[in-house]
C-alpha cells in the first residue's frame, strides 16, 4: 500500500511538470493534472475532458467527486447549472462512470472542474482506498481521494441533517487526535451505539474542513455504504463495565494501558454545569469531566463516569463521559489554601508527588475588588490575595443577588473548585509547573462569605460624593453670580428710581420757588402797573369835563404804562416755557434764548461753545437755561449793557455756563434779596445747589458782570 501511494505521488509530480510546460490551450484529460493546478491557473478556465467513476455524491445538489487516476471535486451548484451546464445533471449513483467536458475552476481548497456536459457511460468498481494516518489526513493532500482510516469510536451521534439528509457521525480517536466519519443513507441501522469504544476501520472520500482563507482546519471521511464500516475490535457492551481506574491514576504509566479505549472513574460531585462539564473529587485529588449529558445531579453525590482519558491542557481529564449516580452524599469540606500553596506545584523527591489543588474544593481569603455581570454569561467576582488578582465565577443560572450587595474592599472567604491554567508551550520546554492563572468556580452565591465589611466610604462613593460636591459648588457659584447680577440690576433700577424721585422733588421745589418768584415779580410789576393805570384812568375820568386836554395826557400815560406791562407779561411767559432742548443741543437752545431776548433791543447777545459739548441731561440743561434767562433778564433790566456773551464749555465730566455783560454792574453783597421782593439771584443759587454745582458772580458798581455756573454731568 505504501508503495502504491508513493507511485501515485511520483506520477502526480511528473504530471505537474508536464502541465507547467504545456500551453494554455491544452485540454486536461486526467484528474491528476487538474489537482496540480494552482488557484490562479485553475481560474483561467482551461478546457477539461475526463472520464472517471463517481466516488461520492453530495447530499444536496452542490456536486460530486469523479476519480480516474485521482479524485477531483465537480461543481454542479445552482450558479454553475445556470451559467455553464448545457444539459441537466443526470441522476447518478456511486460507481457510475461519467464523461465530463468542461473547464477548470478554483475551489475553496483544491482546484475543481466546472462542467459543461455530464454523460453516464457505464459502471465500474470503486478505486482502492489508500490507508492513511491522522497526520496524513491533516495535511489536506488526500482531498477528494478514497482513503481508509483506523481508530477507536469515542462518539456516535445522529446529526439533525446534512443538506436535508440524516447523518451518522463517528468521532474516531487515534494517537495524535481525532478524525470524523460521516455515514449517509442510514436505512434501518438502529444499532449505531454498538460501535462505541470499538476499534473500527472506515473507508470513504476525504473532505477537508477549511476556513475563509482556504486553509485546512479539520478533516472528515464521508461514505454512504454500510460496508465501509469494518469493526476490528468490539467495544464494551456496557460503558459502566469499562475498567475502573482510581482518580489518582487516571493517566499515569501503565505497561499494558490502551489510552484510546473507554475507562471508568468514581468521585464526589463538587461542581457541575449540565451538558458541558463537572468536577469529581476523590480524597485530595480532583478531575475535570466533560460530558454532553444534561442531567442535573445533586452536589455531594457519588458519581460514576465512563469516558475517554485525554490531556488537552495540563492535567488529565475525561472526555465524552456518560454519567450516573451511585449514591447520595454531601460535598467534601473545602480545603483552606493560600496562593503560595497553590503555586507550589512541583515534583517531590525520589518519585513522590506534592498534592496540587487543581479540581479541588478550596477556600481562599482576599479583599473584593469588583463584580462583573455580563448578560448571558457568568457572574465574575474579582478579589485580591497577596497582591494578585483572582477571579471567581458563578454560573448564569445561579441566583447572584447576595453578591450584588458586596462592597469593594470587603474581606471575603471565597469557596470554589480551583481551576488552574498553565502555559502548555512552556511545559513542553522548561517543565515550568507554575500556573499562569487561578480561578475559583463558585457553586452558588453562599460560597462567598464576608469576614470583615468594607468601609462605607469606597473609592467609588468618594468619587460620587466629590462629584456631587463639585456640582453643588458650581451651582452655588453660578447662583452667586446670578444674584450679583440681579443685585446690580436692582441697584441700578433703584438708583434710577431714586434719582427720578429726587429730580421730581427738586423740580417740585423749583416749581414752588418759581411760583414764589413769579408772584413777587407780578407784585413788583403787574400790581404796581395796574394800580398806576387805574390811577391815570380815574384822573382822566375826573378831568374830562373840566379839562379835556389834561384828561388826554392821563390817558396817553395809561397807554404807555399798559405797553410796558405787556412787555413784562411776555417776559414772564417766556421764562415759564417748557423744556427748550427741542433738537437735543444745549448750545442751540441758548442761541434761541439769546435771539428771543435781543429782538428789538439795541444790545448784542452772543453764544459761544468751546470744544465738544456732550449730551446734557434734560434736568441739568433745563436749570442752566433758566439761569441763563434770569442772568440775561437781570442784565437788561438793571445794567443797560451793550454786549452780553454766553460761553458754554465741558471738562472733567462737568458742564460750565458763563454769562458776561458790559453793563453798569452791581455789588453782589449789597444786591436786593428776597426781603426786598427780588428772587433772581437767590433762585439761581438754589438751582445750582440742587444740581450739586457752584454759582459765582463777579461784579461791581460801574464794572462788567461775570456769572459762572458749573454743574457735574453725573448728577
SESE-806949 format. One record per residue (C-alpha): residue number from 1; residue in one letter; x, y, z. Coordinates in steps of 0.25 Angstrom, whole numbers, m for minus. Last residue first. Example, Ala and Ser with C-alpha at 12.3 -4.5 7.8 and 13.67 -1.06 7.14 Angstrom:
2
REC,2,s,55,m4,29
REC,1,a,49,m18,31
This chain:
715
REC,715,x,m104,457,156
REC,714,x,m93,450,147
REC,713,x,m92,463,138
REC,712,x,m86,472,149
REC,711,x,m91,486,149
REC,710,x,m83,499,147
REC,709,x,m90,513,147
REC,708,x,m81,525,145
REC,707,x,m87,540,145
REC,706,x,m77,551,140
REC,705,x,m82,566,142
REC,704,x,m76,578,136
REC,703,x,m72,589,144
REC,702,x,m79,602,149
REC,701,x,m83,597,162
REC,700,x,m76,583,164
REC,699,x,m77,569,158
REC,698,x,m72,555,159
REC,697,x,m83,545,162
REC,696,x,m80,530,165
REC,695,x,m90,518,164
REC,694,x,m86,504,168
REC,693,x,m91,490,165
REC,692,x,m99,479,172
REC,691,x,m110,481,163
REC,690,x,m120,485,174
REC,689,x,m109,495,179
REC,688,x,m108,501,165
REC,687,x,m123,503,165
REC,686,x,m123,509,179
REC,685,x,m112,519,175
REC,684,x,m120,524,162
REC,683,x,m133,526,171
REC,682,x,m125,534,181
REC,681,x,m120,543,170
REC,680,x,m134,545,163
REC,679,x,m143,546,175
REC,678,x,m145,561,178
REC,677,x,m156,565,188
REC,676,x,m148,573,197
REC,675,x,m147,562,207
REC,674,x,m144,552,196
REC,673,x,m131,560,192
REC,672,x,m126,573,188
REC,671,x,m111,574,184
REC,670,x,m102,579,195
REC,669,x,m92,567,194
REC,668,x,m93,565,179
REC,667,x,m90,580,177
REC,666,x,m95,584,163
REC,665,x,m91,585,149
REC,664,x,m93,597,139
REC,663,x,m93,588,127
REC,662,x,m82,580,120
REC,661,x,m89,566,121
REC,660,x,m83,552,123
REC,659,x,m91,539,125
REC,658,x,m82,527,127
REC,657,x,m88,513,126
REC,656,x,m79,501,131
REC,655,x,m83,486,129
REC,654,x,m75,475,137
REC,653,x,m69,462,134
REC,652,x,m55,467,135
REC,651,x,m57,478,124
REC,650,x,m69,484,117
REC,649,x,m71,498,111
REC,648,x,m82,508,109
REC,647,x,m80,523,107
REC,646,x,m91,533,107
REC,645,x,m87,548,104
REC,644,x,m96,560,106
REC,643,x,m92,573,99
REC,642,x,m98,587,100
REC,641,x,m102,586,115
REC,640,x,m113,594,122
REC,639,x,m110,588,136
REC,638,x,m123,587,143
REC,637,x,m134,581,134
REC,636,x,m125,576,122
REC,635,x,m115,570,131
REC,634,x,m125,564,140
REC,633,x,m133,558,128
REC,632,x,m120,552,123
REC,631,x,m116,546,136
REC,630,x,m130,540,138
REC,629,x,m131,534,124
REC,628,x,m117,528,126
REC,627,x,m121,522,140
REC,626,x,m134,517,133
REC,625,x,m125,510,122
REC,624,x,m116,504,133
REC,623,x,m128,498,140
REC,622,x,m133,492,128
REC,621,x,m120,486,123
REC,620,x,m118,479,136
REC,619,x,m131,473,137
REC,618,x,m131,470,122
REC,617,x,m118,462,123
REC,616,x,m106,468,115
REC,615,x,m101,461,103
REC,614,x,m86,465,101
REC,613,x,m81,478,97
REC,612,x,m68,477,89
REC,611,x,m59,489,90
REC,610,x,m64,503,93
REC,609,x,m78,507,90
REC,608,x,m80,522,88
REC,607,x,m94,530,89
REC,606,x,m95,545,86
REC,605,x,m105,555,91
REC,604,x,m103,569,85
REC,603,x,m112,580,90
REC,602,x,m120,591,84
REC,601,x,m133,583,86
REC,600,x,m144,579,76
REC,599,x,m141,564,78
REC,598,x,m129,562,88
REC,597,x,m137,553,97
REC,596,x,m143,544,86
REC,595,x,m129,542,79
REC,594,x,m122,540,92
REC,593,x,m132,529,96
REC,592,x,m131,523,83
REC,591,x,m116,523,84
REC,590,x,m116,516,98
REC,589,x,m125,505,92
REC,588,x,m115,503,81
REC,587,x,m104,502,91
REC,586,x,m112,492,99
REC,585,x,m114,483,87
REC,584,x,m125,472,87
REC,583,x,m133,478,76
REC,582,x,m144,483,85
REC,581,x,m136,485,97
REC,580,x,m145,497,101
REC,579,x,m152,489,112
REC,578,x,m165,496,115
REC,577,x,m167,511,115
REC,576,x,m169,519,128
REC,575,x,m158,529,126
REC,574,x,m164,533,112
REC,573,x,m177,535,119
REC,572,x,m171,545,129
REC,571,x,m164,553,118
REC,570,x,m177,554,111
REC,569,x,m184,559,123
REC,568,x,m173,569,125
REC,567,x,m175,574,111
REC,566,x,m190,575,113
REC,565,x,m188,584,125
REC,564,x,m179,593,118
REC,563,x,m190,595,108
REC,562,x,m200,597,119
REC,561,x,m192,608,125
REC,560,x,m190,615,112
REC,559,x,m206,614,110
REC,558,x,m208,620,124
REC,557,x,m199,632,120
REC,556,x,m207,635,108
REC,555,x,m220,634,116
REC,554,x,m214,644,126
REC,553,x,m210,653,115
REC,552,x,m224,652,109
REC,551,x,m230,657,122
REC,550,x,m221,669,123
REC,549,x,m226,673,109
REC,548,x,m241,670,113
REC,547,x,m240,680,125
REC,546,x,m253,682,132
REC,545,x,m262,670,128
REC,544,x,m250,660,125
REC,543,x,m243,663,138
REC,542,x,m249,653,147
REC,541,x,m249,642,136
REC,540,x,m234,645,133
REC,539,x,m231,644,147
REC,538,x,m238,631,149
REC,537,x,m231,625,137
REC,536,x,m218,630,142
REC,535,x,m220,624,156
REC,534,x,m225,611,149
REC,533,x,m212,610,140
REC,532,x,m203,613,152
REC,531,x,m210,602,160
REC,530,x,m209,592,149
REC,529,x,m194,595,147
REC,528,x,m192,593,162
REC,527,x,m199,580,162
REC,526,x,m192,576,149
REC,525,x,m178,579,153
REC,524,x,m173,577,167
REC,523,x,m185,568,170
REC,522,x,m184,561,157
REC,521,x,m169,559,160
REC,520,x,m172,554,174
REC,519,x,m183,544,170
REC,518,x,m173,539,159
REC,517,x,m162,538,169
REC,516,x,m172,530,178
REC,515,x,m177,522,166
REC,514,x,m163,519,162
REC,513,x,m159,515,176
REC,512,x,m171,505,176
REC,511,x,m167,500,163
REC,510,x,m152,498,167
REC,509,x,m158,490,179
REC,508,x,m166,482,170
REC,507,x,m154,480,161
REC,506,x,m145,476,172
REC,505,x,m155,466,177
REC,504,x,m157,461,163
REC,503,x,m142,460,161
REC,502,x,m140,453,175
REC,501,x,m151,443,171
REC,500,x,m144,441,157
REC,499,x,m131,439,164
REC,498,x,m137,430,174
REC,497,x,m143,422,163
REC,496,x,m130,422,155
REC,495,x,m122,417,167
REC,494,x,m133,407,170
REC,493,x,m132,402,156
REC,492,x,m117,401,156
REC,491,x,m118,394,170
REC,490,x,m127,384,164
REC,489,x,m118,382,152
REC,488,x,m106,380,161
REC,487,x,m114,372,171
REC,486,x,m119,363,160
REC,485,x,m105,362,154
REC,484,x,m99,358,168
REC,483,x,m110,348,170
REC,482,x,m107,342,156
REC,481,x,m92,341,160
REC,480,x,m96,335,174
REC,479,x,m105,325,167
REC,478,x,m94,321,157
REC,477,x,m84,320,169
REC,476,x,m95,311,176
REC,475,x,m97,303,164
REC,474,x,m82,300,163
REC,473,x,m81,297,178
REC,472,x,m93,287,177
REC,471,x,m87,281,165
REC,470,x,m73,280,172
REC,469,x,m80,274,184
REC,468,x,m87,264,175
REC,467,x,m74,260,168
REC,466,x,m67,259,182
REC,465,x,m78,250,187
REC,464,x,m78,241,175
REC,463,x,m63,240,175
REC,462,x,m64,236,190
REC,461,x,m75,226,187
REC,460,x,m66,220,176
REC,459,x,m54,220,185
REC,458,x,m62,213,196
REC,457,x,m66,221,208
REC,456,x,m75,211,214
REC,455,x,m63,204,220
REC,454,x,m62,189,215
REC,453,x,m69,178,223
REC,452,x,m60,168,230
REC,451,x,m61,153,228
REC,450,x,m72,153,217
REC,449,x,m75,140,212
REC,448,x,m75,136,197
REC,447,x,m79,121,195
REC,446,x,m93,125,198
REC,445,x,m95,131,184
REC,444,x,m95,117,178
REC,443,x,m85,106,173
REC,442,x,m74,116,171
REC,441,x,m63,112,161
REC,440,x,m50,118,166
REC,439,x,m40,123,156
REC,438,x,m24,123,156
REC,437,x,m16,128,145
REC,436,x,m2,125,139
REC,435,x,1,113,147
REC,434,x,15,110,152
REC,433,x,20,96,147
REC,432,x,31,100,138
REC,431,x,36,88,130
REC,430,x,45,96,122
REC,429,x,41,92,108
REC,428,x,28,85,106
REC,427,x,23,91,119
REC,426,x,26,105,114
REC,425,x,17,102,102
REC,424,x,6,98,110
REC,423,x,5,111,118
REC,422,x,m3,106,130
REC,421,x,m17,109,135
REC,420,x,m22,105,149
REC,419,x,m37,103,153
REC,418,x,m39,102,168
REC,417,x,m54,98,171
REC,416,x,m60,108,180
REC,415,x,m60,115,193
REC,414,x,m57,130,195
REC,413,x,m55,136,209
REC,412,x,m56,151,208
REC,411,x,m50,164,213
REC,410,x,m59,175,208
REC,409,x,m51,185,200
REC,408,x,m61,187,189
REC,407,x,m75,185,195
REC,406,x,m83,173,194
REC,405,x,m98,175,192
REC,404,x,m98,170,177
REC,403,x,m93,157,182
REC,402,x,m105,153,190
REC,401,x,m114,155,178
REC,400,x,m106,145,170
REC,399,x,m116,134,167
REC,398,x,m110,122,159
REC,397,x,m113,120,144
REC,396,x,m102,130,140
REC,395,x,m91,121,146
REC,394,x,m83,128,157
REC,393,x,m68,131,154
REC,392,x,m57,135,164
REC,391,x,m45,142,158
REC,390,x,m32,145,166
REC,389,x,m24,157,165
REC,388,x,m10,156,172
REC,387,x,m5,165,183
REC,386,x,m5,154,193
REC,385,x,m20,152,191
REC,384,x,m29,161,183
REC,383,x,m43,159,179
REC,382,x,m50,158,166
REC,381,x,m65,153,165
REC,380,x,m70,149,152
REC,379,x,m84,146,149
REC,378,x,m85,136,137
REC,377,x,m91,139,123
REC,376,x,m104,143,116
REC,375,x,m103,157,121
REC,374,x,m89,160,126
REC,373,x,m88,162,141
REC,372,x,m76,168,147
REC,371,x,m72,170,162
REC,370,x,m60,177,167
REC,369,x,m48,178,176
REC,368,x,m52,169,188
REC,367,x,m41,166,198
REC,366,x,m36,152,200
REC,365,x,m37,139,206
REC,364,x,m37,126,199
REC,363,x,m45,113,201
REC,362,x,m43,100,193
REC,361,x,m51,90,186
REC,360,x,m41,82,178
REC,359,x,m40,82,162
REC,358,x,m26,87,162
REC,357,x,m21,88,177
REC,356,x,m7,80,175
REC,355,x,m2,70,185
REC,354,x,13,69,184
REC,353,x,18,56,177
REC,352,x,28,45,181
REC,351,x,38,38,171
REC,350,x,50,40,179
REC,349,x,48,55,182
REC,348,x,35,62,180
REC,347,x,31,69,167
REC,346,x,26,82,168
REC,345,x,13,91,169
REC,344,x,16,102,179
REC,343,x,6,112,173
REC,342,x,m6,107,181
REC,341,x,2,107,194
REC,340,x,7,121,191
REC,339,x,m7,126,187
REC,338,x,m12,121,200
REC,337,x,m22,109,203
REC,336,x,m33,105,213
REC,335,x,m38,92,208
REC,334,x,m53,91,206
REC,333,x,m61,81,213
REC,332,x,m65,69,204
REC,331,x,m79,71,197
REC,330,x,m90,63,204
REC,329,x,m96,49,200
REC,328,x,m105,42,190
REC,327,x,m101,29,184
REC,326,x,m96,22,171
REC,325,x,m101,34,162
REC,324,x,m99,32,147
REC,323,x,m91,39,136
REC,322,x,m86,36,122
REC,321,x,m73,44,118
REC,320,x,m69,49,105
REC,319,x,m56,54,111
REC,318,x,m49,51,124
REC,317,x,m37,60,128
REC,316,x,m22,58,130
REC,315,x,m15,71,136
REC,314,x,m8,81,127
REC,313,x,m18,84,116
REC,312,x,m24,75,106
REC,311,x,m19,63,114
REC,310,x,m29,52,110
REC,309,x,m36,40,116
REC,308,x,m48,34,110
REC,307,x,m62,32,116
REC,306,x,m69,25,128
REC,305,x,m73,34,140
REC,304,x,m79,28,153
REC,303,x,m83,39,162
REC,302,x,m84,39,177
REC,301,x,m94,51,180
REC,300,x,m88,63,188
REC,299,x,m95,73,179
REC,298,x,m108,68,174
REC,297,x,m108,63,159
REC,296,x,m114,71,148
REC,295,x,m115,62,135
REC,294,x,m110,69,122
REC,293,x,m101,59,117
REC,292,x,m91,64,107
REC,291,x,m80,62,116
REC,290,x,m66,67,120
REC,289,x,m60,62,133
REC,288,x,m50,70,141
REC,287,x,m42,63,152
REC,286,x,m40,66,167
REC,285,x,m30,59,176
REC,284,x,m29,61,191
REC,283,x,m39,50,194
REC,282,x,m46,47,181
REC,281,x,m52,59,175
REC,280,x,m61,60,163
REC,279,x,m63,73,155
REC,278,x,m73,75,144
REC,277,x,m74,79,129
REC,276,x,m83,83,118
REC,275,x,m97,78,117
REC,274,x,m100,81,131
REC,273,x,m90,91,138
REC,272,x,m86,83,150
REC,271,x,m77,85,163
REC,270,x,m73,77,175
REC,269,x,m78,63,171
REC,268,x,m71,52,179
REC,267,x,m63,42,171
REC,266,x,m63,30,162
REC,265,x,m55,27,150
REC,264,x,m57,18,137
REC,263,x,m49,16,125
REC,262,x,m52,15,110
REC,261,x,m42,12,100
REC,260,x,m31,21,93
REC,259,x,m21,21,105
REC,258,x,m18,6,104
REC,257,x,m11,2,117
REC,256,x,m2,m10,117
REC,255,x,11,m4,123
REC,254,x,3,6,130
REC,253,x,9,20,133
REC,252,x,m1,30,139
REC,251,x,m13,35,133
REC,250,x,m25,33,143
REC,249,x,m16,28,154
REC,248,x,m21,38,165
REC,247,x,m35,37,160
REC,246,x,m34,22,162
REC,245,x,m37,14,149
REC,244,x,m49,5,147
REC,243,x,m49,m3,134
REC,242,x,m61,m2,126
REC,241,x,m74,m8,131
REC,240,x,m81,5,133
REC,239,x,m80,7,118
REC,238,x,m88,m6,116
REC,237,x,m85,m15,103
REC,236,x,m70,m10,103
REC,235,x,m65,m8,90
REC,234,x,m63,m18,79
REC,233,x,m49,m20,72
REC,232,x,m48,m19,57
REC,231,x,m61,m14,53
REC,230,x,m62,m10,38
REC,229,x,m70,2,34
REC,228,x,m70,4,18
REC,227,x,m79,m8,17
REC,226,x,m91,1,21
REC,225,x,m89,9,9
REC,224,x,m91,24,8
REC,223,x,m78,30,12
REC,222,x,m71,42,16
REC,221,x,m57,44,23
REC,220,x,m55,57,31
REC,219,x,m43,66,33
REC,218,x,m40,79,40
REC,217,x,m35,93,40
REC,216,x,m29,93,25
REC,215,x,m27,107,20
REC,214,x,m35,113,9
REC,213,x,m35,127,15
REC,212,x,m49,127,20
REC,211,x,m46,114,27
REC,210,x,m45,99,23
REC,209,x,m51,86,26
REC,208,x,m45,75,18
REC,207,x,m53,64,11
REC,206,x,m47,50,9
REC,205,x,m55,40,2
REC,204,x,m59,27,9
REC,203,x,m54,15,17
REC,202,x,m55,13,32
REC,201,x,m47,3,40
REC,200,x,m52,1,54
REC,199,x,m47,0,68
REC,198,x,m60,m1,77
REC,197,x,m62,9,89
REC,196,x,m76,12,84
REC,195,x,m79,4,71
REC,194,x,m91,m3,77
REC,193,x,m98,10,79
REC,192,x,m101,10,64
REC,191,x,m110,m1,65
REC,190,x,m122,5,59
REC,189,x,m117,4,44
REC,188,x,m131,3,37
REC,187,x,m126,12,25
REC,186,x,m115,21,30
REC,185,x,m112,26,16
REC,184,x,m101,35,20
REC,183,x,m88,32,29
REC,182,x,m79,43,33
REC,181,x,m66,39,39
REC,180,x,m59,50,47
REC,179,x,m44,50,51
REC,178,x,m38,52,65
REC,177,x,m24,54,71
REC,176,x,m10,49,72
REC,175,x,m11,34,74
REC,174,x,m25,31,69
REC,173,x,m39,35,72
REC,172,x,m50,34,63
REC,171,x,m63,43,65
REC,170,x,m74,36,57
REC,169,x,m85,44,51
REC,168,x,m98,37,46
REC,167,x,m104,47,36
REC,166,x,m119,50,33
REC,165,x,m122,57,20
REC,164,x,m127,71,18
REC,163,x,m113,77,13
REC,162,x,m107,70,25
REC,161,x,m118,68,36
REC,160,x,m121,66,50
REC,159,x,m108,59,54
REC,158,x,m108,45,59
REC,157,x,m97,43,69
REC,156,x,m86,33,72
REC,155,x,m75,38,80
REC,154,x,m62,31,84
REC,153,x,m60,21,73
REC,152,x,m46,16,73
REC,151,x,m38,18,60
REC,150,x,m34,12,47
REC,149,x,m34,21,34
REC,148,x,m37,17,19
REC,147,x,m36,26,8
REC,146,x,m43,30,m5
REC,145,x,m38,43,m10
REC,144,x,m45,56,m11
REC,143,x,m35,64,m2
REC,142,x,m23,54,1
REC,141,x,m13,65,2
REC,140,x,m20,72,13
REC,139,x,m8,71,22
REC,138,x,m18,67,33
REC,137,x,m21,53,27
REC,136,x,m6,50,27
REC,135,x,m5,53,42
REC,134,x,m17,45,44
REC,133,x,m11,33,37
REC,132,x,m15,28,24
REC,131,x,m19,15,17
REC,130,x,m22,18,2
REC,129,x,m35,12,m3
REC,128,x,m36,4,m15
REC,127,x,m43,10,m27
REC,126,x,m58,8,m28
REC,125,x,m63,m3,m37
REC,124,x,m69,2,m50
REC,123,x,m82,6,m56
REC,122,x,m86,11,m70
REC,121,x,m86,23,m79
REC,120,x,m93,34,m71
REC,119,x,m92,47,m78
REC,118,x,m88,61,m72
REC,117,x,m87,74,m80
REC,116,x,m82,88,m78
REC,115,x,m75,84,m65
REC,114,x,m67,93,m55
REC,113,x,m56,84,m50
REC,112,x,m48,87,m37
REC,111,x,m35,92,m32
REC,110,x,m33,90,m17
REC,109,x,m38,98,m5
REC,108,x,m49,107,m7
REC,107,x,m49,103,m22
REC,106,x,m43,110,m34
REC,105,x,m48,105,m47
REC,104,x,m44,96,m59
REC,103,x,m53,95,m71
REC,102,x,m64,86,m76
REC,101,x,m66,72,m82
REC,100,x,m69,61,m73
REC,99,x,m71,46,m77
REC,98,x,m77,38,m65
REC,97,x,m75,24,m60
REC,96,x,m85,21,m49
REC,95,x,m80,15,m36
REC,94,x,m87,24,m26
REC,93,x,m100,28,m32
REC,92,x,m105,38,m43
REC,91,x,m117,44,m48
REC,90,x,m113,53,m60
REC,89,x,m109,68,m58
REC,88,x,m118,75,m68
REC,87,x,m111,80,m81
REC,86,x,m103,92,m85
REC,85,x,m97,94,m72
REC,84,x,m89,107,m71
REC,83,x,m97,119,m66
REC,82,x,m110,113,m59
REC,81,x,m104,100,m55
REC,80,x,m91,106,m50
REC,79,x,m99,116,m41
REC,78,x,m108,106,m35
REC,77,x,m96,97,m32
REC,76,x,m91,85,m40
REC,75,x,m77,87,m36
REC,74,x,m68,74,m39
REC,73,x,m58,71,m28
REC,72,x,m46,63,m33
REC,71,x,m41,49,m29
REC,70,x,m28,43,m35
REC,69,x,m24,33,m47
REC,68,x,m39,33,m51
REC,67,x,m48,38,m40
REC,66,x,m60,48,m40
REC,65,x,m65,54,m27
REC,64,x,m79,60,m27
REC,63,x,m86,74,m27
REC,62,x,m95,84,m20
REC,61,x,m108,77,m22
REC,60,x,m111,73,m8
REC,59,x,m105,60,m1
REC,58,x,m93,62,m9
REC,57,x,m89,50,m17
REC,56,x,m76,42,m15
REC,55,x,m68,32,m23
REC,54,x,m73,35,m37
REC,53,x,m64,27,m47
REC,52,x,m56,34,m57
REC,51,x,m55,40,m71
REC,50,x,m49,54,m73
REC,49,x,m49,65,m83
REC,48,x,m45,79,m77
REC,47,x,m42,92,m84
REC,46,x,m34,102,m76
REC,45,x,m43,112,m69
REC,44,x,m32,123,m65
REC,43,x,m37,121,m51
REC,42,x,m30,108,m50
REC,41,x,m16,115,m53
REC,40,x,m18,125,m41
REC,39,x,m23,114,m32
REC,38,x,m11,106,m35
REC,37,x,m13,94,m44
REC,36,x,m7,80,m39
REC,35,x,m21,75,m36
REC,34,x,m25,77,m50
REC,33,x,m14,69,m56
REC,32,x,m17,58,m46
REC,31,x,m31,58,m51
REC,30,x,m27,54,m65
REC,29,x,m31,59,m79
REC,28,x,m27,74,m78
REC,27,x,m28,80,m92
REC,26,x,m16,89,m96
REC,25,x,m19,103,m100
REC,24,x,m11,109,m88
REC,23,x,1,103,m94
REC,22,x,8,91,m87
REC,21,x,21,93,m78
REC,20,x,14,95,m65
REC,19,x,5,83,m68
REC,18,x,16,74,m71
REC,17,x,23,77,m59
REC,16,x,11,74,m51
REC,15,x,9,61,m58
REC,14,x,22,57,m53
REC,13,x,19,61,m38
REC,12,x,5,54,m39
REC,11,x,12,41,m44
REC,10,x,22,42,m33
REC,9,x,11,43,m23
REC,8,x,3,31,m29
REC,7,x,15,23,m28
REC,6,x,18,26,m14
REC,5,x,3,23,m10
REC,4,x,5,9,m17
REC,3,x,18,7,m10
REC,2,x,11,10,3
REC,1,x,0,0,0
